[in-house]
Amino acid sequence: MKETDQLKRLNELFGSYRAEWLKGKIYEFFTEPSYFTALKDNRPCVLQGGRGTGKTTVLKGLSYQGQYALHDSDVNRFDESEFIGIYYRINTNHVRAFVGGDIDIEKWQKIFGHYFNLIICREILNFIEWHRSKSTNDKVLSPHVCKLISKSLLIKEECNNFQQLLELIETNMYEFQAKINNIAECNSIELSMPGDPIKIVTEHAINLDQFNNKMFYILIDEYENLEDNQQQLINTLIKHNTEFYTFKIGVRELGWRIKHTLNKDELLHDPADYVLINIEQKLTEESDFSDFAMKVCQPRIQKLIDEESVKFTIEESLLSLPYEEEAIKLKIKETDLYNDYLKLPKEEVEEIKDLPSLYIYFIFYWASIHPISYKDIILDYTKNKKIWNTRYNSYKYEMLFKIRKGRGMVGIQKYYSGWNTYIKLANGNIRYLMELVYRAYEKHISGGYDLQNPVSFEDQTIAAQDIGLKNLMELEGLWKNGAQLTKLLLGFGRIFNVLACEQVKSRPELVQFSISGSTSNECDEILNAAVMNLALIRMPGNKLSDQNTTRDYIYAIHPIFAPYFVFSYRRKRNMNITDSELLGVINDPKKYIKSILAKSNIKESEINELPSQLLLFEEYYND
């Protein structure tokens, strides 16, 4: 296969990592995650996860179109399922139309409730019509039921049969949409009771012979796009769902802002009212993400090779680099500390001469920051090897960041390679993983290398840096104040980079922060937006008392950005900052980056030495 053909095929297999781009191919590549079975339950479910965690793919997999495709387009096999999934994606442009215009919120809420009735009833009736096209023996809704549904939606025209009902609902829905922008000019508007038409349609649909003993799943994607009062209304339907239908909700973390119903004293609780499935937590905590990711990526790579006889695994193609070997590639033997070791008399270094070069570097690094003479540090190692081995295991990963650093240091300063590393960088986000794999293979193929050869450590690392920068630049468009998220990452990315690279007496892998003291509304809003848009990830603190209290969480930059800023992607140690320091990093980065790093006794001259990839933002960082 020619290089251009390989790149085209790669793009088809990995480039369309968004469910919206795959169109009909979404089911061809569908892979069931471990929690998929838990969704096939009659209880309401809330599927929570960031962009790219697979919410849309999973919900579409539950839809009747998805189940039909996944059952080999065999309607008889499809009918064996105990549920019927009706997928509806919340369109921001549509739901934002139900605000303003000198109409109060409660009125808009009722108007939206009527619109939601029309939308869902139409989708259910479309399913009934779709099933009729696949099965010749289907029963249809009686004229009486059709009139009943029509009346519940306040359709004025006479309705005598199913086909007429379908046409009237569609016509009324589009007429209603057209009126929304001019609704303030209407003298009166008749509105159906929220949920009642849905109850009537589902009840009578389930009574049809072909759908006996089934249940409708109303699958709502991108729930965070709803206005607060709209979430409140649908929460009420979730709380009081019937035996005929239930809800499966897809929402970003912190996107479900309102947890009460139309009665503000009535809250939705997990697990009494719904089951919460946190995708990242479910996959990462149970070590399921690696298996799931393999099932997603391995078949695609096999198709890319286009030779079934060739045994190929993505793990063998994306090889990792052992720490000691990486240190050699980073030219550890050319560093000042290693040269200090070479200059010592042979009899003084006899006890350490057989150690890996990274271990030797670490011993001399330890001497330089405490400080201890080289002779004494070697003697201490000789007497306390067990303690030193434990210490080395804690620090050796961080040592890799200290070998190559500073302005003018061309080339890679730290390698990010290996399938398992890519898994950790993605942090349960299948879209991020596919972006990483796609970019690594794109570089490999463009370099003229055979697909059956492993992707070089260099190409894997540069691919990871490229994806970090791409997602950094996209943050600005993801939120109303997206520039603040970009600045937040630029600030803390640089702070963690300096802490990783400089020779300071601090705990290894300081890559997390928590807020001490009280927090302002501005700080809370930024942190919530950062978590929701995957700039940051958050973890409960040791003394978590209220999940809505910002300062009770520990925050870390999402691992996908670690290769670009060059720091550890692993969740290790935590630093405390204040509300004012966090806002200061965004609004006055040059001052606050220096003041935060000054706590670790890092000199200003060391802060100014940017790695090559960050020179793009030199004006932001330096005077």
C-alpha positions in Angstrom: 0.0 0.0 0.0 1.4 3.4 -1.0 2.2 6.1 1.7 -0.7 8.3 0.5 -3.1 5.3 0.6 -1.9 4.4 4.1 -2.4 7.9 5.4 -5.9 8.0 3.9 -6.8 4.6 5.4 -5.3 5.8 8.8 -7.6 8.8 8.7 -10.6 6.7 8.0 -9.8 4.3 10.9 -8.5 6.7 13.5 -9.1 10.3 12.3 -12.8 10.2 12.8 -12.6 9.7 16.5 -15.8 11.8 17.2 -19.1 9.8 17.0 -20.6 12.7 15.0 -18.0 12.3 12.3 -18.4 8.5 11.9 -22.0 8.7 10.7 -23.1 5.2 9.6 -19.7 3.7 10.5 -20.2 4.4 14.2 -21.7 0.9 14.7 -19.1 -0.8 12.6 -16.5 0.3 15.1 -18.6 0.0 18.2 -17.0 -1.6 21.2 -18.9 -2.3 24.4 -17.3 -0.8 27.5 -17.4 -2.7 30.7 -20.3 -0.6 32.1 -22.5 -1.1 29.0 -24.5 -3.9 30.6 -25.3 -1.7 33.6 -27.0 0.7 31.3 -29.4 -2.0 30.1 -31.4 -1.6 33.3 -34.8 -0.1 33.8 -33.6 2.4 36.3 -32.7 5.9 35.1 -28.9 6.2 34.5 -26.6 9.2 34.3 -23.5 8.6 32.2 -21.0 11.2 33.3 -17.7 11.9 31.5 -15.8 14.6 29.7 -15.5 15.2 26.0 -14.3 12.2 24.2 -15.1 9.6 26.9 -17.6 7.8 24.6 -20.9 9.1 26.0 -22.4 9.7 22.5 -21.1 6.4 21.1 -22.6 4.4 24.0 -25.9 6.2 24.0 -26.2 5.7 20.2 -25.3 2.1 20.8 -28.4 1.8 23.0 -30.6 3.5 20.4 -32.9 1.4 18.3 -30.8 2.3 15.2 -27.7 1.1 17.1 -29.2 -2.0 18.5 -30.5 -3.0 15.0 -27.0 -2.5 13.5 -25.3 -4.3 16.4 -27.7 -7.2 15.8 -26.5 -7.6 12.2 -29.5 -5.6 10.9 -31.8 -8.5 11.7 -35.1 -7.3 13.1 -35.9 -10.7 14.7 -32.7 -10.5 16.7 -33.4 -6.9 17.4 -36.8 -7.8 18.8 -35.1 -10.0 21.4 -33.9 -6.9 23.3 -36.0 -5.8 26.3 -35.7 -2.1 25.5 -36.2 0.4 22.8 -33.8 3.3 22.8 -34.9 6.7 21.6 -31.8 9.0 21.1 -32.1 12.8 21.3 -29.1 15.1 21.4 -29.6 18.5 23.1 -28.9 21.2 20.5 -27.6 24.4 22.1 -29.1 26.6 19.4 -32.5 25.1 20.0 -32.6 25.2 23.8 -31.1 28.7 23.9 -34.2 29.9 22.0 -36.3 29.4 25.1 -34.9 32.3 27.0 -35.5 36.1 27.1 -38.1 38.0 25.2 -39.6 39.6 28.3 -41.1 36.2 29.2 -40.5 34.9 32.7 -38.5 31.7 33.4 -41.6 29.7 34.6 -43.4 30.5 31.4 -40.4 29.5 29.3 -40.2 26.3 31.3 -43.7 25.3 30.3 -43.1 26.2 26.7 -40.0 24.1 26.6 -41.9 21.2 28.3 -44.4 21.3 25.4 -41.6 21.3 22.9 -39.9 18.4 24.6 -43.2 16.5 24.5 -43.4 17.1 20.7 -39.8 16.1 20.1 -39.9 12.8 22.1 -43.4 11.7 20.9 -42.3 12.3 17.3 -39.2 10.2 17.8 -41.2 7.4 19.3 -43.7 7.4 16.5 -40.8 7.5 14.0 -39.5 4.3 15.7 -43.0 2.6 15.3 -43.0 3.5 11.6 -39.4 2.3 11.2 -40.3 -1.0 12.8 -43.3 -1.4 10.5 -41.0 -1.0 7.5 -38.8 -3.9 8.8 -41.6 -6.2 10.0 -44.8 -7.0 8.0 -46.9 -8.2 10.9 -46.8 -5.1 13.1 -49.9 -3.9 14.8 -50.7 -0.2 14.6 -52.1 2.3 17.1 -55.9 2.4 16.9 -57.7 5.5 15.7 -58.9 6.1 19.2 -55.3 6.1 20.6 -54.1 8.3 17.8 -56.8 10.9 18.7 -55.9 10.6 22.3 -52.2 11.3 21.6 -53.2 14.1 19.3 -55.4 15.7 21.9 -52.7 15.4 24.6 -50.4 17.5 22.4 -53.2 20.0 21.7 -53.1 19.4 18.0 -56.2 21.1 16.6 -56.5 19.2 13.3 -58.6 16.1 13.1 -56.6 12.9 13.5 -58.0 9.5 12.4 -55.1 7.1 11.9 -51.4 6.5 12.7 -50.0 8.0 9.5 -52.0 11.1 10.0 -50.8 11.4 13.6 -47.2 11.1 12.5 -47.6 13.8 9.9 -49.5 16.2 12.2 -47.0 15.9 15.1 -44.1 16.6 12.6 -46.0 19.6 11.2 -46.9 21.0 14.6 -43.4 20.5 15.9 -41.9 22.6 13.0 -44.6 25.2 13.3 -43.9 25.5 17.0 -40.2 25.8 16.4 -40.9 28.6 13.9 -43.0 30.5 16.5 -40.4 30.4 19.3 -38.5 33.5 18.2 -41.7 35.5 17.9 -43.5 33.9 20.8 -43.8 37.1 22.8 -46.0 38.5 20.1 -48.5 35.6 20.4 -51.6 36.5 22.4 -52.0 33.0 23.7 -50.3 29.6 23.3 -51.7 26.3 24.3 -49.2 24.0 26.1 -49.3 20.3 26.9 -48.6 19.0 30.4 -44.8 18.1 30.6 -44.4 14.3 30.3 -48.1 13.4 29.9 -48.1 12.9 26.1 -44.9 10.8 26.4 -46.6 8.6 29.0 -49.6 8.1 26.7 -47.5 7.3 23.6 -45.2 4.9 25.4 -48.1 3.2 27.3 -50.0 2.4 24.1 -46.9 1.6 22.1 -45.9 -1.0 24.7 -49.4 -2.5 24.5 -48.8 -3.3 20.8 -48.1 -7.1 20.3 -44.7 -6.5 18.8 -43.5 -4.4 21.7 -45.0 -6.4 24.6 -42.8 -6.5 27.8 -40.4 -3.9 26.5 -39.5 -0.5 27.9 -38.6 2.7 26.2 -35.2 4.3 27.0 -35.2 8.0 26.4 -31.5 8.7 25.7 -30.6 12.3 26.2 -27.1 13.3 25.1 -25.3 16.5 26.1 -27.5 17.3 29.0 -25.2 20.1 30.1 -26.5 22.2 27.1 -29.9 22.6 28.8 -30.7 25.7 30.7 -31.0 25.4 34.4 -34.8 25.6 34.3 -34.9 23.0 31.5 -32.8 20.6 33.6 -35.2 21.1 36.4 -38.2 20.2 34.2 -36.6 17.0 32.9 -35.3 16.1 36.4 -39.0 16.0 37.3 -39.7 13.5 34.5 -36.7 11.4 35.6 -37.9 11.4 39.2 -41.4 10.4 38.2 -40.7 8.1 35.3 -43.2 5.4 34.6 -43.2 1.6 34.0 -43.3 2.4 30.2 -40.2 4.6 29.9 -37.0 5.6 31.7 -34.1 8.0 31.0 -30.5 7.5 30.2 -28.6 10.8 30.4 -25.2 11.7 29.0 -23.5 14.7 30.7 -20.1 16.1 31.3 -18.7 16.3 34.8 -20.3 19.3 36.6 -22.7 19.7 33.6 -25.7 18.5 35.6 -26.0 21.8 37.5 -29.5 21.4 38.9 -30.4 18.3 40.9 -33.9 19.2 42.1 -37.3 18.9 40.3 -40.0 21.5 39.8 -40.4 21.1 43.6 -37.2 22.6 44.9 -37.4 20.5 48.0 -37.4 17.3 45.9 -33.8 16.3 45.0 -32.6 13.4 42.9 -30.4 11.0 44.8 -28.1 8.2 43.6 -29.0 5.4 43.9 -32.6 6.0 45.0 -33.6 7.9 41.9 -30.9 7.1 39.3 -27.6 5.2 38.9 -24.5 7.4 38.3 -21.8 5.9 36.1 -18.7 8.0 36.0 -16.9 6.9 32.9 -13.3 7.9 33.7 -13.6 6.6 37.3 -15.3 3.3 36.1 -12.6 2.6 33.5 -9.5 3.8 35.3 -10.2 2.5 38.8 -11.2 -1.0 37.6 -8.2 -1.1 35.1 -10.8 -1.6 32.4 -9.6 1.2 30.2 -6.6 -0.6 28.8 -8.7 -3.6 27.8 -11.4 -1.4 26.3 -8.8 0.7 24.5 -7.2 -2.4 23.1 -10.5 -3.6 21.7 -11.1 -0.2 20.1 -7.6 0.3 18.6 -6.3 -3.2 17.8 -8.9 -4.0 15.1 -8.3 -0.7 13.4 -4.6 -1.2 13.3 -5.0 -4.7 11.9 -7.2 -3.2 9.2 -4.5 -0.6 8.5 -1.9 -3.4 7.9 -4.4 -5.1 5.6 -2.7 -8.5 6.0 -4.6 -10.9 8.3 -1.8 -13.4 8.2 0.6 -10.9 9.9 0.5 -11.1 13.7 0.5 -7.6 15.0 -0.3 -6.0 18.3 -0.4 -2.3 19.1 1.6 -2.9 22.3 4.5 -4.2 20.2 4.3 -1.3 17.8 4.1 1.4 20.5 7.0 0.2 22.7 7.9 1.9 26.0 11.4 3.0 27.0 12.8 1.7 30.3 14.0 4.5 32.6 17.7 3.6 32.5 17.7 3.3 28.7 15.9 6.6 28.4 18.5 8.3 30.5 21.2 7.1 28.0 19.1 8.5 25.1 18.8 11.8 27.0 22.7 11.8 27.1 23.0 11.5 30.8 26.7 10.8 30.5 27.3 14.3 29.1 25.8 16.0 32.2 27.9 17.9 34.8 26.9 15.6 37.6 27.9 12.5 35.7 31.2 14.1 34.7 31.8 14.8 38.4 31.5 11.0 39.0 34.0 10.3 36.2 36.5 12.7 37.7 36.7 10.9 41.0 39.4 8.4 41.8 38.5 4.9 40.9 38.9 3.6 44.5 36.3 6.1 45.7 33.6 5.0 43.3 34.3 1.3 43.4 31.0 0.6 45.3 28.8 2.3 42.7 30.6 1.7 39.4 28.3 -1.1 38.4 25.1 0.8 39.1 23.0 2.2 36.1 24.1 5.6 35.0 20.7 7.0 36.2 21.3 5.7 39.7 24.8 7.2 39.8 23.3 10.5 38.5 20.7 10.4 41.3 23.4 9.8 44.0 25.3 12.8 42.9 22.1 14.8 42.5 21.2 14.0 46.1 24.6 15.2 47.3 24.2 18.5 45.4 20.9 19.5 46.9 21.5 18.6 50.6 24.6 19.3 50.3 27.0 16.4 51.1 30.4 15.7 49.8 30.6 13.1 47.1 32.9 10.9 49.2 30.4 11.0 52.1 27.4 10.3 49.9 29.1 7.2 48.4 30.0 6.0 51.9 26.4 6.5 53.0 25.1 4.5 50.0 27.6 1.7 50.9 26.2 1.5 54.4 22.5 1.9 53.6 21.9 0.3 50.3 18.3 -0.8 51.1 17.3 2.8 52.0 19.0 4.1 48.9 17.2 1.6 46.7 13.8 2.7 48.1 14.8 6.3 47.6 16.0 5.7 44.1 12.7 4.0 43.1 10.8 7.0 44.4 13.0 9.5 42.5 14.3 7.9 39.4 11.3 8.8 37.2 11.7 12.5 38.2 15.5 12.3 37.5 14.7 11.9 33.8 13.3 15.5 33.7 16.5 17.0 35.1 18.9 15.6 32.5 18.1 18.0 29.7 16.5 21.4 30.4 16.6 25.1 29.7 16.8 27.5 26.9 18.5 26.4 23.8 18.3 22.7 24.7 17.1 21.4 21.4 15.6 18.0 20.9 13.4 15.9 23.2 13.8 16.7 26.9 11.7 13.8 28.2 10.3 10.8 26.3 6.6 9.9 26.4 6.3 6.5 24.7 4.6 3.2 25.0 1.1 1.9 24.8 0.7 2.0 28.6 2.0 5.6 28.7 -0.6 6.6 26.1 -3.2 4.9 28.2 -2.2 7.0 31.2 -2.1 10.2 29.2 -5.6 9.6 27.9 -6.9 9.0 31.5 -10.0 7.1 30.5 -10.7 9.3 27.5 -11.0 7.2 24.3 -10.9 10.2 22.0 -7.6 11.4 23.4 -6.1 7.9 23.1 -7.2 7.7 19.4 -5.7 11.2 18.8 -2.4 10.0 20.2 -2.4 6.8 18.2 -3.4 8.5 15.1 -0.7 11.2 15.3 2.0 8.7 16.2 1.2 6.5 13.2 0.8 9.5 10.9 4.4 10.6 11.8 5.6 7.0 11.4 4.1 6.5 7.9 5.1 10.0 6.8 8.7 9.2 7.7 8.6 6.3 5.2 8.6 3.5 7.8 7.0 0.2 7.4 3.8 -0.3 9.5 5.1 -3.6 10.8 8.1 -1.8 12.4 7.7 -0.2 15.9 7.0 3.5 16.0 10.1 5.3 17.2 10.3 6.7 20.7 10.9 10.1 19.1 7.8 10.0 16.9 5.6 8.8 19.8 6.9 11.6 22.0 6.5 14.4 19.4 3.0 13.0 18.6 2.1 13.3 22.3 3.4 16.9 22.4 1.5 17.8 19.3 -1.8 16.5 20.8 -1.2 18.4 24.0 -0.6 21.7 22.1 -3.7 21.0 19.9 -6.0 20.5 22.9 -4.4 23.5 24.7 -5.2 25.8 21.7 -8.8 24.4 21.5 -9.6 25.4 25.1 -10.3 29.0 24.2 -13.3 28.0 22.1 -14.9 25.6 24.6 -16.2 28.0 27.2 -17.4 31.6 27.3 -14.2 32.7 29.0 -12.0 30.0 27.4 -8.9 32.3 27.3 -8.8 31.9 31.1 -8.6 28.2 30.8 -5.7 28.5 28.4 -3.9 30.9 30.7 -4.6 28.6 33.7 -2.9 25.7 31.9 0.0 27.9 30.6 0.6 29.0 34.2 0.4 25.8 36.1 2.0 23.8 33.2 5.0 26.0 33.5 5.1 25.8 37.3 5.0 22.0 37.3 7.6 21.9 34.5 10.1 24.0 36.5 9.5 21.9 39.6 10.2 18.8 37.7 13.3 20.1 35.9 15.2 22.2 38.5 17.5 20.9 41.2 15.5 21.7 44.3 15.0 20.0 47.6 11.4 19.0 47.2 9.2 16.0 47.1 9.3 14.2 43.8 6.6 14.6 41.2 4.8 17.6 42.6 2.1 17.8 40.0 -1.2 18.6 41.9 -2.7 21.5 43.8 -5.4 22.2 46.3 -7.0 25.5 47.4 -6.4 26.4 51.0 -8.8 28.9 52.6 -12.0 30.3 51.2 -12.6 30.6 47.5 -14.4 33.3 45.5 -17.2 32.7 43.0 -14.8 33.6 40.2 -12.3 31.0 41.3 -15.1 28.3 41.7 -16.5 29.1 38.2 -13.0 28.8 36.6 -12.2 25.6 38.3 -15.6 24.1 37.5 -15.2 25.1 33.8 -11.7 23.7 33.8 -12.9 20.3 35.0 -15.9 20.3 32.7 -13.7 21.0 29.7 -10.9 18.6 30.6 -8.3 21.3 31.3 -8.1 19.9 34.9 -9.1 16.7 36.6 -10.2 16.7 40.2 -10.0 14.1 42.9 -11.7 14.1 46.3 -9.4 15.3 49.1 -8.9 13.3 52.3 -11.4 15.3 54.2 -14.1 15.8 51.6 -17.2 17.1 53.3 -19.2 18.6 50.5 -18.9 17.7 46.8 -19.7 21.3 45.9 -16.9 22.8 48.0 -14.0 23.6 45.6 -11.3 23.6 48.3 -12.1 20.0 49.3 -10.7 18.7 46.0 -7.2 18.1 44.7 -6.7 19.3 41.1 -4.2 18.2 38.5 -3.6 19.3 34.9 -5.1 16.6 32.6 -2.3 14.2 31.7 -2.8 14.8 28.0 -1.0 18.1 28.5 2.0 16.7 30.4 4.2 15.9 27.3 3.8 19.5 26.0 4.7 21.2 29.2 7.2 18.4 30.2 6.2 17.1 33.6 5.0 13.9 35.1 1.6 12.6 34.1 1.4 10.5 37.2 -0.8 11.5 40.2 1.7 11.9 43.0 2.2 14.9 45.3 0.2 18.0 46.1 0.9 21.7 46.7 -1.4 24.2 48.5 -2.2 27.5 46.9 -4.7 30.2 47.7 -7.6 31.6 45.7 -5.7 34.8 44.9 -2.7 32.8 43.7 -4.8 30.8 41.3 -6.4 33.9 39.9 -3.0 35.6 39.8 -1.6 32.9 37.6 -4.3 33.7 35.1 -4.3 37.5 35.4 -0.7 38.3 36.2 1.3 35.2 35.3 4.8 36.7 35.3 4.4 37.7 38.9 2.6 34.8 40.3 4.4 32.0 38.6 7.6 33.4 40.2 6.1 33.9 43.6 4.7 30.3 43.7 8.0 28.8 42.6 9.9 31.0 45.0 8.4 28.9 47.8 10.6 26.1 46.5 13.6 28.4 46.4 13.8 28.4 42.7 15.7 31.4 41.2 14.1 33.8 38.8 16.8 33.1 36.2 15.9 29.4 36.2 12.3 30.2 35.6 13.1 32.3 32.5 14.8 29.4 30.8 12.0 28.0 28.7 12.1 24.7 26.9 12.0 25.0 23.2 8.3 24.0 22.6 7.2 26.7 25.1 9.0 29.5 23.2 5.7 29.9 21.3 4.4 31.6 24.5 7.7 33.4 25.6 6.0 36.8 25.7 3.4 35.4 28.0 5.9 34.0 30.4 8.9 36.4 30.4 9.4 40.2 30.5 
